[in-house]
Amino acid sequence: IKRLSLPRTTTIAEYLDYFVQLYGTTKWGPSTFKSNTALIKNYIVPLIGNVKLQELNRMAIDAFYKELTKTEYVEYRGRKPQGFLSPAVIEKIAHLMSTAMKQAVHWEIISKNPTIGALREKPPKVERMIWNTEHIKTALDNCDDNRLYLAINLSFACSLRLGEILGLTWDCVHISDQEIALDSAWIMVEKELSRVNMEAVKQIGDKDIYQIFPTAKYNATTRMVLKKPKTQSSVRKVWLPKTLALILRDWKEKQKELKNLIGDAFCDFNLVVTHNDGRPCDSQVIEHAFKRLKAKTELPDVVFHSLRHSSTTYKLALTHGNIKDVQGDTGHATAQMVTEVYSHIMDERRKENATKFDEAFYKQPDLRNVVQNHQADANLDVAKLLKAVQGSPELKDALKKLLNE
């Protein structure tokens, strides 16, 4: 194979074009491909696209990140947010630049990654607002949307993402009589439903897409697809509480009745959560129904995804902080990710442990008296020792030698 190389006059814009074609089409999914190419086109190329790759140093990177804080949003999909780029968006651009430069080092185009140690404002950590169990019970008691009712249960009981709920198929739901009787009902999470840009799919291929669903819109730029999850750790087996298994059993029977009622008009894609005619359900349908439920019940304003965090929090409390067990349900890549995201729960448990330690060890019996008596004895011993040293020159010399060793 002929050795490929880039001339020393190659600009950032030219290099990023190579980077997208070689790296992006291999590593990115359709959504990531679309968003990253938009960041390159709208913010990276206009500011530093003409800079030669070989001349890009840490000072230039620092200046670039500084300039981003004074850069306004570019119109995207017909919308233009007001103001300058947020620290969160700048962080995405910085991560993309870091990946691109790391790859340039790997390809032996440059010798050092100039983004390492770059100065930039870190986006503030936002405290997640979540519902507690009482909030969720209230929501379920007042939910008159059957799809939303099932989605809330699956998110809270199984720690599923919305895309995983909408991509769940009946062949991955195991709710036989025996499995329910033995408390062994389970689901296999191995797919997710997503809306993707078809131009991006053309660029990167459909290797991770299991099915592209039909659309009634002519020349639609996006399509609903059933695809592989983003990470391997997201593929997982989750045990079902018996009540949820029975809810799913009832849902399946009603879906069969509906299918028999409308006959050929039912689009059978084997999906669990669908429109009445069997078509895949867009995440916006659930989000809008969730918004109406919040307004109706006057519950705290949280996003649907927060139910997954409520689930994780509740399970950490149930298992007394068993991170590894909870990680199996959530599909986080590492236990450390659970620790970082839910550290506030761990802190509460540690505070409780300190209180329990005090009650169990220090107060039964009360060891403070033991400490005081020990201190009194120590003072008495020191006084005796000083008196003995003063009356014995030999002991004084021995003590000096000991202290000098």
C-alpha angles and dihedrals in degrees: 000000000000113000110248122214138166123232117249089246092064111131128218090253092053093046093049089053089057090043093054094046095047104029106021097051089051103041107029131078120224096269094046091046091053095047096043095049088049091053090050094048098042105036115009103045096043092053106035105002093113094051113108112247092227090055096051108114136165094270091054090049091050090050090049093053090047091052090051090063087062095044121105124224118269118229110265126184090350094307130103117187114216124251135015128326113287122238087250093059092044088052089055090051091047091050090050092049091048091052092047094049093044088054091048088057090047090051088050092239093124129019100221136032105240093197094068109110094005118167116244141136112265114225111253117255108250116215107234116237109215138174120250123219093272091055091050093048090051091049093050093046090054100038113113095171108094095201092050091045091056093043093053091050093049093047095048101037097038102028091235127166116235092250089053091051093050092044095050112120128199093244087066094051115088109192106140120153091256094048092051093045091052093044087244101120112135146164131220115224107205106129139047134199115234141165110233137184109251093212088058090049089053090053098048102025130235099274094129096039118097098183139005110208121222120253132206092214117098114234092000111185093205133044137190111248139181106226146168114274118260095251135029090235089064089068103088149139116246124192117227126226108239093245092055090047089056091047089054091047090053091046091052092052092051091049090053091051090051091048091052091047098054097030117186091010088072112094102215109203092150090245120152098213112043146140115273090269094051097258117142114271117237115228089240090066091060093041092053092047089049090051091053091049091052091051091048096049097033089227120160112290105254131150120250091249089064089073087071089056090048087053093051092046092050093048092049088054092046093050094042091244100317095163096178094056093047091047089061090062098041098048094225111163094235138013087240090066090058090048093051096046096043100033090126089064090050090051091055091051091048091051089052089049091055090053092047090048091053092050095044100042114018100037101040095082101004101245094190089087089051091053092048093050091048090052091049091051090049092053091050092052092050092051091051091048094052091050091050093049092051091054096046123058090187091056090046091054091047091051092050091052091049093051092048095054 
